[in-house]
Amino acid sequence: MKQILLSSLAVVLSFAAFAQDKYFSISGKIVSQKTQQPLAGASVFCQNTTKGTVSNNDGNFFLRLANGGYDLVVSYTGYETNVVRISNADKQKDSIKIELKEQDKAMTEVVVAGSAEVADGWEKYGQFFLANFIGTTPNADSCTIENKSVVKFYFYKKRNKLKVKSTENIVITNNALGYKIKYQLDSFVYDYNTRISSYTGYPLFEELTGSPEQQKIWKRNRYRTYIGSRLHFMRCWYDSTLKDEGYQIEMLDAADNNKASVLEDPYDPAIYSVDSGDVELNIKGRIRVNYKNQVPDKKYLAINKFPATAKVQISALDIVDGFIIEENGYFYEQSEVTNIGYWAWKKLAELLPYDYNTEP
């Protein structure tokens, strides 16, 4: 009996160690850069996840996360937002100190004084903003901005640009995927000269509560949204499962994007290397990503006047100078990788958090 009990204990301990290996903890302290005094009640969250907290009276915080990489976003009223890249490979993840810099009030007053705010912004630009921020996919029809009054529109005639900012987090309810998203929008910019839109910000997800039937629908919709997504693609490249999961990569000619050659071995050591659990990709230029396991949405084909019989989802990435993928599909530098094609069509309504898991 004693031997059986010891064997059972060994199994339990092994399982606990295995489970722990999938997660890591991060803790730290939020202080004022100027006074070094702790900031209580600071918002601390990993952007594009469901993981967030607030600092306690001593400025301390604690988060438990699935292995991978994250942008840790720290904000406090009257201070500039600080973003820190973290991962389970960080040696100092148990005791980080984050200093927040006070906002320049003088600069804020200048911006207000020279404001180009459009008084009836929602009437003039609301639908345009929703189409370029939330998207025009089927899921977008099930998304609602709960606090439109915090969204402000600015139009600059000389530069022919539209800029959108928010006075506080934009709250979006996505009833298709079962999430409430608090989006800290830095800015949304549309250039009418180039017809290019861009936006930066930090989303925090919260799972909606619903009936068992609703939960089943959300689970199914999330999976349909996930397969073929950029998040799915990054995880597959990390795991070396691109071909098995239905992906094919082509390198496009720098001088003529109509010329392409299949990247036969996406794990060639010349471009693919592993360092401390991260995958480093030494690749740049434009690559085309073909996903064969799901047909393109009919709405996308109609908008772009593509054949309704198209069977492959085609996206592309413009890569400045390589990037690094972490275990959960997070990659950096994200500002140096631009979506084109199918992935560019999929905006906030199709966004899934980095801690999304296909397992039950």
N, C-alpha and C positions, 0 to 999 in steps of 0.2 A: 504493500500500500504506500509506503514511504517513497519508493522509487517512482510510482505512478504520479504521486503528488508533485514530486520534483520535476518530472518530465512535463506535466501540465503547466507548471509555473514557468518553465523555460520557454514553452510555446507562447504563453501570454506575454512574457517579457520581450520575445522576439517580435511579436506582432506590434507591441507598443513602440518598439524602437523603429520598426518599419513605418508605422503611421506618423511618428514624429519627424522622420526624414522628409516627409512630404510638405512639412510646414516649417516656418521660422517665425520668431518673434522680433519685434523692433520696439525699442523704447527710447525716450529722450526727454529733453527739456526745452521749452520755448521761452526765450528771453528777449527783452528789448535790447537792440544793438547799442543804443545810446547809454542806457542806465544799467544794463545787465540784470535788471529786475525781472522776475518771472511773470509771464503773461497767462493769467488764468482765463479759461473759457475760449482759448484759441481753437479754431477749427483745424483739425488734422485729418486728412483722408488721402487715400491712394486714388488718383484720378482714374476714371474709367473702371471702377470696381464698386463693390457693395460695402467696402471696408472703410469706416471712418470713426472718429471719436473727437472729444474735446479735451484740452489740457485741464488738469485739476488746479487746486489753489496754489500749488507750488510750481505750476507750469509744466508738470510732468505728463507724459502720455504713454500709452502702450497699445500695440496692435499685433494680432496674430494673423499671418498671411500664408497662403499657399506658395510654394517655391516658385521663383521666377523674378522678374524685374518689375518695378513700378516707379511712377513719378509721385512722390509724397508732396502733397500740396498743403501749405500752412498759411492761414490767413487770420487777420485780427483787425477789427475796426480801427482805422486811423494809421494802419501800417501797410507797407507794400507786401504783396503775396510773395512767398518764397517757395520755390520748387526744388526738391532734392531727389536725385535719382538713387534708388535703393534696390538691393537684391539680397537673396539668401547667401550670396558669396561675400557680402561685405563683412569685414572683420570687426568693425566698430558698430554694428547694428544694435547692440544692446545698450549703448549709452551715447547717443548722438546729441549734440547741442545745436539748436537752430536759432539764429539771431534774426529778428525782424527789424527792418529799417522804417522809421517813421515816414509817412507820406509828406511830400513837399506841398504844404497848403498854398503857397504862393503860386505854384504851377497850376494847381487845381482851380484857383480863382481866375487865372488868365484864360484857362480853357472855357470856363463858364462865361466869362465876359465876352469872349470871341466866338460864342456858340453859333453853330449853323443849324441848330435843331429845327426840324420840321414839325410845326405845331400839330398837323393832322397826319403824322407819320404813318399810322396804321392804315388809314384810308388810302394813302398814296402808295405805300411800299409794303404793307403787311403781307399780302399774298405772295409777293415776290420774295420777301424774306423767308417765309415759311417754305416755299419751294426750294430755296437754296440752302436752308439750314436744316429743316426737318426732312425735306425731300419730297419726291413725287411718286414714290413706290406705293404699292398697295398698303403696306403697314402705316404709311404716313397718314392715310385717311382715318386711322384709329388713334392718332396722336393729338393731344390738346395742350396748349400753353395755358396754365392755370392763372398766371399773373401777368397779363399783357401790359399792364400799366408800368412795369419796371423797365420795359424795352423802349429805348429812345433812338430816334432816327435823325441822322445828320447828312445833309447833302452839300457838297462843295462844288460850286459851279466851275471855278477855274480849273480844277483838276478833274471835273466830271466824274466824281466818285461818291458813292453812297457808303456811309459808315453807320454801323449799328452797335450800340453799347447798352449795358443794363446797369441799373442802380443797385441791384441785388441779384441773387441767384435766380435764373429763370427756371420755373418749375414746370416740367413737361410730364404728362401722364401718357404712357404708351400702353394702351389697352390691347394691342395686338400681341405684345411680348410679355406683358405683366410686370412692367417696371414704372416706378416714378423716378424721374431724373432731375436732380438739382444741378443745373449747369451754370458754372461761374464763367460768364462770357467776358473775355478780354476785349475782343472786338471782332466784328464781321465787316468785311470790306468788299464792295463790288466796284470794279473799274469798268465804266461804260465804254472806254476806248478800246480796251483789250477783251472785254466781255469775260473777264476772269473774276471769280469770287473766291475768297479765302476767309477762314475764321479760325480763331484760337480760343481755347477755353478749357475748363476742367470739369468733366461730368462726374457726379457721384450717384450711383444707382441704389435704389431701394426696391426690394421685391414687394409687389402688391399682394394683399391677402384676398383670397377668393374661395369659391366653393371647390370641392374636389373636381368637378367637371371643368371649371375654369382653369384649374391648375393643369389638368391634362391638355387642354387646348394651348395654354401658354408654353408648356413643355414641348409640344409638337411644333408650334410656331418658332420657338427659339432654335430648335434643331434645324428646321428648314432654312432659317436665316443664317445659321452658322456654317452649314456645308457650302463650300464654294466661296466663303467670305475671305477677306484678307487675313483675319485672325486664324481661320482654319488653315490657310495657305502657309502662314508663318510657322504654325505649330508643326505642320507636315514637313516643312524644310528642316526644322529643328530635329524632328524625329527620324528623318531620312525615309519618309513614307509618301513622297510626292506621287510617284507612279501608281502605287497601290491605291491611293485616294482619288486618282483621276486627274492629276495635274500634268501638264506639259509646259516646259519653259522654252521660249525662243529668244535668241539674241537678235535685236534689230540693228541693221546697218546704220551707222551714225550719219552717213551722207544721204541715205535713202531708206526711210522707215518702211517702204514697201518690200524691201529685201530682208529676209529673215532666215536664220539657220537654227535648227533644233539644238538645244543644249543637252547633249546626249548623257552627260554625267554631271548632274548638279552637285555631286559630292566629291568632285575632283579636288584633291588636296591643294591645287593651285588657287582654288576659289573658296573652298570649304574647309574650315579648321575649327577644332574644339579647344577651348581654353577655360579651365575652371568651371566646366559645365555650360559655358556660353558657346554659341556657334557664331563664328566670325566669317562673314561673306565678303571676299575680296572681289567685288563685281561692281561695275559702274556703267552708265549709259542707260539705254532703254531696253527693258525686257518685256516680252509679251507672255501673258499667262493664260493658257487655255484650260478651262475646267470642263471635263466631259461627262461628269456624273449627274448633271442637272441642266435642263434646258433654260435659256434666258427667259425672263419674264416677258409676256406678250406686250405689256405696256412699254417696256424699254425698247423693244424692237419697233413698235409703232412710232414712238417719239423720234427715234433716230433713223426711221425709214429703212430698216434692215429687213431682209426676207423673213416672213412669218414662220418659215420652216427651219430657221437656224437652230442647231442642236447643241452648240457649244457656247458657254459663257466666255467672253474674251475681255480681259483687262490688260493693263500695262502699268509698269512702274518706271518712272524716271528716277534714276539713282545717281546722286552726285559723286559719292566716293565710298561705296560699300556701307555695310551696317552690321550690327550685332543683334542676334535673336536670343532671347532668354526662354527658359523652360515653359512659361505660360503663354508664349506668343508675343509678349512685349518686345519691341525692338527700338533701337536708337542708332543714329539721330533721326527721329521721325520727320523733322523739318526738312531733311535732305532727301526724302523719298516722297514722290508725288504720284497720286492715283490718277489713272486715265481709264476711260472705257467703263466697263460694268461696275467696277468698284467705286468709281467717281460718282456714278448715279446713285449708289447706296449711301445715304447720308445718316443723320441722327436717328431716324426711324428704324434703321437696320442695325444700330450699334448694340453690341453685346459686351458685357464687362469682362475684364481679363480673368476674373475668377469664375467665369461660366464653365460648367463642367457637363459633358454629355452623359456622364454616368448618373444613375438614379440617386 
